Amino acid sequence: MTIAIAGLNRKPGHIEVDPYNGYLFWLIPGSTSNSGLFRLDLGDISNGVKHEVKPLQMIQGGNLGAFAIDHTRFRILVPSQNDNTMISVSLDG
């Protein structure tokens, strides 16, 4: 077992690993600047050696729901519960 990311301010509402493209995604619910959809490259995990890895915040806030990864189109589908819409984001961010 290896710690991928530490120091999260709040508990993630949804976590998913994309083994095809090598990313870890998680969703912090809420409408603050610390909430949203985040991505971490699995290649950046240090296997116990401490170093600073900053995850990419792909979408900020917005009261987002559980997401789905579309591997064939290289996209993430995220529902925006405030607007009752679906957001499509590239895996690259």
C-alpha positions in Angstrom: 0.0 0.0 0.0 1.3 3.5 -0.9 0.0 6.9 0.0 -0.9 8.7 -3.3 -1.9 12.1 -1.9 -2.1 13.4 1.7 -3.5 16.5 3.4 -6.9 16.7 1.8 -9.1 19.2 3.5 -12.3 17.3 3.1 -13.4 13.7 2.3 -13.7 13.0 -1.4 -17.3 12.3 -2.7 -16.1 10.1 -5.5 -12.7 8.5 -6.4 -11.8 6.7 -9.6 -8.6 5.3 -11.1 -8.1 5.4 -14.8 -5.6 2.5 -15.4 -5.6 3.0 -19.2 -4.3 6.5 -19.1 -2.5 6.4 -15.7 -4.5 9.0 -13.7 -6.3 9.1 -10.3 -9.3 11.3 -10.2 -11.3 12.5 -7.1 -14.2 14.9 -6.5 -14.4 17.1 -3.4 -18.1 18.2 -3.1 -19.1 21.8 -2.4 -18.9 25.3 -3.9 -15.7 26.6 -2.4 -12.3 27.1 -4.1 -11.0 23.9 -2.4 -13.8 21.8 -4.0 -14.1 20.4 -7.5 -12.6 17.7 -9.7 -8.9 16.9 -9.2 -6.4 14.7 -11.2 -3.1 13.1 -10.1 -0.8 11.4 -12.5 0.0 7.9 -11.2 3.6 8.2 -12.4 4.0 11.1 -9.8 3.3 8.8 -6.8 6.6 8.5 -4.9 6.4 5.0 -3.4 7.2 6.3 0.1 9.8 8.9 -0.7 8.4 12.3 0.4 8.1 15.0 -2.3 5.6 17.6 -3.1 3.2 16.6 -5.8 0.4 19.1 -6.6 -2.7 17.7 -8.2 -4.4 19.4 -11.1 -7.7 21.0 -10.3 -9.7 20.4 -13.5 -13.0 21.9 -12.4 -13.4 24.3 -9.4 -16.5 24.2 -7.1 -19.9 24.0 -8.7 -21.7 21.3 -6.7 -20.6 18.5 -8.9 -21.9 14.9 -8.7 -20.2 11.5 -9.3 -18.4 11.4 -12.6 -17.8 8.8 -15.3 -14.6 8.3 -17.4 -15.1 7.8 -21.1 -11.9 6.0 -22.1 -12.7 5.8 -25.8 -13.2 9.6 -26.2 -10.5 10.5 -23.6 -13.1 12.5 -21.6 -14.6 12.8 -18.1 -18.4 13.4 -17.8 -19.3 15.3 -14.6 -22.9 16.3 -13.7 -23.3 19.9 -12.4 -26.2 19.6 -9.9 -26.7 23.4 -9.7 -27.4 23.7 -13.4 -28.8 20.2 -14.1 -26.2 19.9 -16.9 -23.4 17.5 -17.8 -19.9 18.8 -18.2 -17.5 17.1 -20.5 -13.8 17.6 -19.7 -10.7 16.3 -21.5 -8.5 14.0 -19.4 -5.7 16.4 -20.1 -7.6 19.1 -18.2 
